[in-house]
Amino acid sequence: MQNPRHAVATLSIALVALLLGAGSAAAVCAAVWAPPPPNLSEPSAARSVQVVFVDHRDERSAAAAITTSKPASVSLARGGIVTSSECIGGASLESGRIVASIDGHPVLGLATAVPFYRELRTGLTGADVNALRVALRSMGHDVAETGAYDAKVAAAMRALQLKHGLQQRDGSLSLRDVMWLPAASTEVLSCDALVGSAYSPGSPFLTAAGTLQSLRVVAPDGAAWTPGARTAQFGSAAAPVGEDGVITEPSFLRAVSGSTEYTSARAQGGAATAAAKPVSVRVALTAPLRVARLPLSAVSPPKGPAACVRGTDDADHRLRVVGSSGGAVLGMFEGTAPQSARLGWTWTESACTAK
């Protein structure tokens, strides 16, 4: 028979164990269902965003329509029998190279902005001398772009005369030794003097295609440009764009006309006409604008370039939209800009009328 004292002790231990077990289970349940600490709770949706400002150059790729001059007739000042000719219809003649020979005397092709009309020698000045200087510089000779026909020009001409075996070799320019070309790479439409034929000075030797006179850039998809002075880029060449979108900078046009893209465009349009296909240039604001960059949900539906932004001060601020970037709206505030803007606010025309 069990000792009564032993039975009471055993019952007491079991009761304590039961109570402890119940307490542990309650603690586990409390731990499972207790709310997470604040740093682990789901974040609430943002209601505002800080207004940030960025530089905007509005850089885009744009089509540039080509305008060329009319075809030109090219002649020589030397007469005799044509003993050689580099003239091939549809091909090009390059400035600084021999293009023909008359009675065995080589003739050097030179492209200048002003056609040669007189013999050039030391001491002379004028537009034709400056044009020759530019041509010599393009061939790597160390001469300034403007100035008189000086010793440096004469030395450069003498080097060309000796290199190509011209008849005159004293550094002056003889009309009998050169063929004026309208472009550094002159496209030939037709050859009028054939090898073996007698050639009279001043008569047509060949007909050259028109040269590039200007480019006119158009905003992509008919969109308006952001107001401001703009600069065009083609490779390493840059030039200002006129308010009418026209580019006439000579060095820029030379860079374009010497490119394979231009040659291809001209070929598609026909040698005697303006190219049907424009060339592509990069156009950007010369000086970047400082603009606000805002998410779409912070900006009212724009009316033209005008939209509204509601600041966290509950004031409505007019915004002139100038573009977009990565899904964000770029714009300039009229007056003081808010420090932060509300997101997903309800816009009404009466609250913020766009002008």
C-alpha positions as CSV (number, residue, x, y, z in Angstrom):
1,M,0.0,0.0,0.0
2,Q,1.3,3.4,-1.1
3,N,2.5,5.8,1.5
4,P,0.0,8.7,1.8
5,R,2.8,11.3,2.1
6,H,4.5,9.9,-1.0
7,A,1.2,10.1,-3.0
8,V,0.6,13.7,-2.0
9,A,4.1,14.6,-3.1
10,T,3.7,12.9,-6.4
11,L,0.4,14.7,-7.0
12,S,2.0,18.0,-6.2
13,I,4.9,17.5,-8.7
14,A,2.4,16.5,-11.4
15,L,0.3,19.6,-10.9
16,V,3.3,21.8,-11.0
17,A,4.5,20.2,-14.2
18,L,1.0,20.6,-15.7
19,L,0.9,24.3,-14.8
20,L,4.4,24.8,-16.2
21,G,3.5,23.1,-19.4
22,A,0.4,25.2,-19.8
23,G,2.4,28.3,-19.3
24,S,5.0,27.3,-21.9
25,A,2.3,26.6,-24.5
26,A,0.7,30.0,-23.8
27,A,4.1,31.7,-24.2
28,V,4.6,29.9,-27.6
29,C,1.1,30.9,-28.8
30,A,1.8,34.5,-27.8
31,A,5.1,34.5,-29.6
32,V,3.4,33.1,-32.8
33,W,0.5,35.6,-33.0
34,A,2.1,38.7,-31.6
35,P,2.5,41.6,-34.1
36,P,5.9,42.0,-35.7
37,P,8.2,44.8,-34.4
38,P,7.8,48.1,-36.2
39,N,11.1,47.7,-38.1
40,L,9.7,44.5,-39.7
41,S,6.2,45.7,-40.6
42,E,5.0,46.3,-44.2
43,P,6.0,49.8,-45.5
44,S,3.2,52.3,-46.2
45,A,2.8,53.8,-49.7
46,A,4.8,57.0,-50.3
47,R,2.6,60.1,-50.3
48,S,5.1,62.6,-51.5
49,V,8.5,62.9,-53.2
50,Q,11.3,65.4,-52.9
51,V,11.7,67.7,-56.0
52,V,15.1,67.1,-57.5
53,F,16.8,69.2,-60.3
54,V,19.0,67.9,-63.1
55,D,20.7,69.3,-66.2
56,H,18.7,68.7,-69.4
57,R,20.4,69.0,-72.8
58,D,17.4,67.7,-74.8
59,E,19.9,65.6,-76.9
60,R,18.3,63.8,-79.8
61,S,19.1,62.2,-83.1
62,A,17.5,64.2,-85.9
63,A,17.2,63.9,-89.6
64,A,19.0,66.6,-91.6
65,A,17.7,67.3,-95.1
66,I,20.3,68.1,-97.7
67,T,20.4,71.1,-100.0
68,T,23.0,71.1,-102.8
69,S,24.1,73.6,-105.5
70,K,23.4,73.0,-109.1
71,P,25.8,70.8,-111.2
72,A,28.9,72.7,-112.2
73,S,30.9,72.6,-115.4
74,V,34.7,72.2,-114.7
75,S,37.4,73.3,-117.2
76,L,41.1,73.6,-117.6
77,A,43.4,76.5,-118.5
78,R,45.8,74.2,-120.4
79,G,45.0,73.1,-124.0
80,G,46.4,70.2,-126.0
81,I,45.8,66.4,-126.3
82,V,44.3,64.7,-123.3
83,T,47.0,62.1,-122.5
84,S,45.4,60.8,-119.2
85,S,42.2,61.4,-117.2
86,E,40.9,60.2,-113.8
87,C,37.4,61.3,-114.8
88,I,34.8,58.4,-114.5
89,G,31.1,59.1,-114.5
90,G,29.6,58.3,-111.1
91,A,33.1,58.2,-109.4
92,S,34.8,61.1,-107.5
93,L,37.9,63.2,-108.0
94,E,39.9,63.9,-104.9
95,S,41.5,67.3,-104.1
96,G,45.3,67.1,-103.9
97,R,45.7,64.4,-106.5
98,I,46.5,64.4,-110.2
99,V,43.2,64.4,-112.2
100,A,44.5,64.5,-115.8
101,S,47.4,65.3,-118.0
102,I,47.5,67.4,-121.2
103,D,50.4,66.8,-123.6
104,G,52.0,64.7,-120.9
105,H,51.9,67.6,-118.3
106,P,50.0,66.6,-115.1
107,V,47.2,68.7,-113.8
108,L,46.5,68.8,-110.0
109,G,43.0,68.9,-108.7
110,L,42.4,71.5,-105.9
111,A,39.1,72.1,-104.1
112,T,38.7,75.7,-102.8
113,A,35.8,77.8,-101.7
114,V,36.6,80.4,-104.4
115,P,37.5,79.2,-108.0
116,F,40.9,80.1,-109.3
117,Y,40.7,83.0,-111.8
118,R,44.3,84.4,-111.8
119,E,47.9,83.3,-111.3
120,L,48.8,83.5,-107.6
121,R,52.3,84.5,-106.3
122,T,54.0,85.9,-103.3
123,G,52.5,89.2,-102.0
124,L,49.0,88.8,-103.4
125,T,46.0,88.9,-101.1
126,G,42.3,88.2,-101.5
127,A,39.5,85.6,-101.1
128,D,41.2,83.2,-103.6
129,V,44.5,83.3,-101.6
130,N,42.6,82.6,-98.3
131,A,40.7,79.7,-100.1
132,L,44.1,78.2,-101.2
133,R,45.4,78.5,-97.6
134,V,42.4,76.5,-96.3
135,A,43.0,73.8,-99.0
136,L,46.7,73.6,-98.1
137,R,45.8,73.3,-94.4
138,S,43.4,70.4,-95.2
139,M,46.3,68.6,-96.8
140,G,48.5,69.0,-93.7
141,H,50.6,72.0,-94.6
142,D,51.5,74.5,-91.9
143,V,49.9,77.7,-93.1
144,A,47.4,80.0,-91.5
145,E,43.8,80.2,-92.7
146,T,44.0,83.8,-93.8
147,G,46.8,86.2,-94.9
148,A,48.8,87.1,-97.9
149,Y,50.5,84.7,-100.3
150,D,53.7,84.5,-98.2
151,A,56.8,82.3,-97.9
152,K,54.9,79.5,-96.1
153,V,52.2,79.3,-98.8
154,A,54.9,79.3,-101.5
155,A,56.8,76.5,-99.7
156,A,53.6,74.4,-99.5
157,M,52.9,74.9,-103.2
158,R,56.5,74.1,-104.1
159,A,56.2,70.8,-102.1
160,L,53.0,69.9,-104.1
161,Q,54.7,70.8,-107.4
162,L,57.7,68.7,-106.7
163,K,55.6,65.8,-105.4
164,H,53.3,65.6,-108.4
165,G,55.8,66.6,-111.1
166,L,54.0,69.8,-112.2
167,Q,55.5,71.9,-114.9
168,Q,55.9,75.1,-112.7
169,R,57.9,74.5,-109.6
170,D,58.7,77.9,-108.2
171,G,56.0,78.0,-105.5
172,S,53.6,80.2,-107.4
173,L,50.2,78.8,-108.6
174,S,49.8,78.5,-112.3
175,L,46.3,78.1,-113.7
176,R,47.7,75.7,-116.3
177,D,48.8,73.3,-113.6
178,V,45.6,73.0,-111.6
179,M,41.9,72.0,-112.0
180,W,39.5,73.8,-109.7
181,L,37.2,71.3,-107.9
182,P,34.0,72.4,-106.2
183,A,34.4,69.9,-103.3
184,A,37.2,67.9,-101.7
185,S,35.6,64.8,-103.0
186,T,33.9,65.9,-106.3
187,E,31.3,63.6,-107.6
188,V,31.4,63.3,-111.4
189,L,28.2,63.3,-113.4
190,S,29.8,63.2,-116.9
191,C,33.2,63.4,-118.6
192,D,33.4,65.8,-121.6
193,A,37.0,65.4,-122.6
194,L,38.1,61.9,-123.5
195,V,41.7,60.5,-123.5
196,G,43.3,61.1,-126.9
197,S,41.0,64.0,-127.9
198,A,42.1,67.6,-128.5
199,Y,41.1,69.9,-125.7
200,S,40.7,73.7,-125.9
201,P,41.3,75.8,-122.8
202,G,38.2,76.9,-121.1
203,S,35.9,74.3,-122.7
204,P,34.0,71.7,-120.5
205,F,36.3,69.0,-119.2
206,L,33.7,67.4,-116.9
207,T,30.4,68.1,-115.2
208,A,30.5,67.9,-111.4
209,A,27.5,67.1,-109.2
210,G,26.2,69.9,-106.9
211,T,27.9,70.4,-103.6
212,L,26.4,70.5,-100.2
213,Q,25.2,74.0,-99.3
214,S,23.2,73.5,-96.1
215,L,21.5,71.0,-93.8
216,R,18.1,71.5,-92.2
217,V,17.3,69.5,-89.1
218,V,13.8,68.5,-88.1
219,A,12.7,67.4,-84.6
220,P,11.8,63.7,-84.5
221,D,8.2,62.8,-85.1
222,G,7.3,66.4,-85.5
223,A,7.9,67.2,-81.8
224,A,8.8,70.7,-80.8
225,W,12.4,71.5,-79.7
226,T,13.0,72.7,-76.2
227,P,13.5,76.5,-76.6
228,G,17.1,77.6,-76.6
229,A,20.2,77.7,-78.8
230,R,21.2,74.3,-80.2
231,T,24.3,72.7,-81.5
232,A,24.6,69.9,-84.0
233,Q,27.2,67.1,-83.9
234,F,28.3,64.8,-86.7
235,G,31.2,62.6,-85.7
236,S,33.8,65.1,-84.2
237,A,32.4,68.1,-86.1
238,A,30.0,70.5,-84.4
239,A,28.1,73.6,-85.6
240,P,25.4,75.9,-84.4
241,V,21.9,75.3,-85.6
242,G,20.0,78.4,-86.8
243,E,16.5,79.3,-85.4
244,D,15.1,77.9,-88.6
245,G,17.0,74.6,-88.1
246,V,19.5,75.3,-90.9
247,I,23.2,74.5,-90.6
248,T,25.7,76.4,-92.9
249,E,29.0,76.1,-91.0
250,P,31.5,75.2,-93.8
251,S,33.7,72.9,-91.7
252,F,30.6,71.0,-90.6
253,L,29.4,70.7,-94.2
254,R,32.8,69.4,-95.3
255,A,32.7,66.7,-92.6
256,V,29.3,65.6,-93.7
257,S,30.0,65.7,-97.4
258,G,33.1,63.6,-96.9
259,S,31.2,60.8,-95.1
260,T,30.0,57.5,-96.5
261,E,26.5,58.3,-95.1
262,Y,26.3,61.4,-97.3
263,T,27.6,59.5,-100.3
264,S,24.9,56.8,-99.7
265,A,22.2,59.4,-99.3
266,R,23.2,61.2,-102.5
267,A,23.2,57.9,-104.4
268,Q,19.6,57.2,-103.3
269,G,18.5,60.6,-104.4
270,G,20.2,60.6,-107.7
271,A,23.5,62.4,-108.5
272,A,21.9,65.5,-110.0
273,T,19.3,66.1,-107.3
274,A,19.1,66.7,-103.6
275,A,19.3,63.4,-101.7
276,A,16.0,61.7,-101.1
277,K,17.3,60.3,-97.8
278,P,18.5,62.8,-95.1
279,V,21.6,62.2,-93.0
280,S,21.4,61.8,-89.3
281,V,22.9,64.2,-86.8
282,R,22.9,64.6,-83.0
283,V,21.3,67.9,-81.8
284,A,21.4,69.2,-78.2
285,L,21.0,72.5,-76.3
286,T,24.2,74.5,-76.4
287,A,23.7,75.3,-72.7
288,P,21.8,72.8,-70.6
289,L,18.7,73.8,-68.7
290,R,18.2,73.2,-65.0
291,V,14.9,71.3,-64.8
292,A,12.9,69.5,-62.2
293,R,12.6,65.7,-62.5
294,L,9.3,64.3,-61.2
295,P,7.4,61.0,-61.3
296,L,4.3,60.8,-63.5
297,S,2.0,60.5,-60.4
298,A,3.2,63.9,-59.2
299,V,2.2,65.8,-62.4
300,S,-1.3,66.6,-63.7
301,P,-2.2,65.6,-67.2
302,P,-0.5,68.3,-69.3
303,K,-2.3,70.6,-71.7
304,G,0.3,71.2,-74.4
305,P,3.5,72.0,-72.5
306,A,1.7,73.1,-69.3
307,A,1.0,71.0,-66.3
308,C,0.6,71.3,-62.5
309,V,2.3,69.9,-59.4
310,R,0.8,70.1,-55.9
311,G,3.4,70.7,-53.2
312,T,3.2,69.3,-49.7
313,D,2.3,72.8,-48.7
314,D,-1.0,72.1,-50.6
315,A,-0.2,74.9,-53.0
316,D,-0.5,74.2,-56.8
317,H,2.6,75.0,-58.9
318,R,2.5,75.4,-62.7
319,L,5.1,73.4,-64.6
320,R,6.3,73.8,-68.2
321,V,7.0,70.3,-69.4
322,V,10.2,70.2,-71.6
323,G,10.7,66.4,-71.9
324,S,10.9,63.1,-70.2
325,S,13.6,60.7,-69.0
326,G,13.3,57.1,-67.8
327,G,9.5,57.5,-67.3
328,A,9.9,60.7,-65.3
329,V,8.7,64.2,-66.3
330,L,11.1,67.0,-66.9
331,G,9.9,70.5,-66.5
332,M,10.5,74.1,-65.3
333,F,8.4,75.7,-62.6
334,E,6.8,79.1,-63.1
335,G,7.9,81.0,-60.1
336,T,9.1,79.4,-56.8
337,A,9.4,75.6,-57.0
338,P,8.1,73.4,-54.1
339,Q,10.6,71.4,-52.0
340,S,8.5,68.3,-52.3
341,A,5.4,67.2,-54.3
342,R,2.4,65.1,-53.5
343,L,1.9,61.8,-55.3
344,G,-1.4,60.5,-56.6
345,W,-3.2,63.7,-55.8
346,T,-6.6,64.5,-57.4
347,W,-6.2,67.2,-60.0
348,T,-9.1,69.4,-61.1
349,E,-9.0,72.1,-63.7
350,S,-10.5,74.6,-61.3
351,A,-7.7,73.9,-58.8
352,C,-4.8,74.3,-61.2
353,T,-5.7,75.8,-64.6
354,A,-2.9,75.2,-67.1
355,K,-2.2,78.1,-69.3
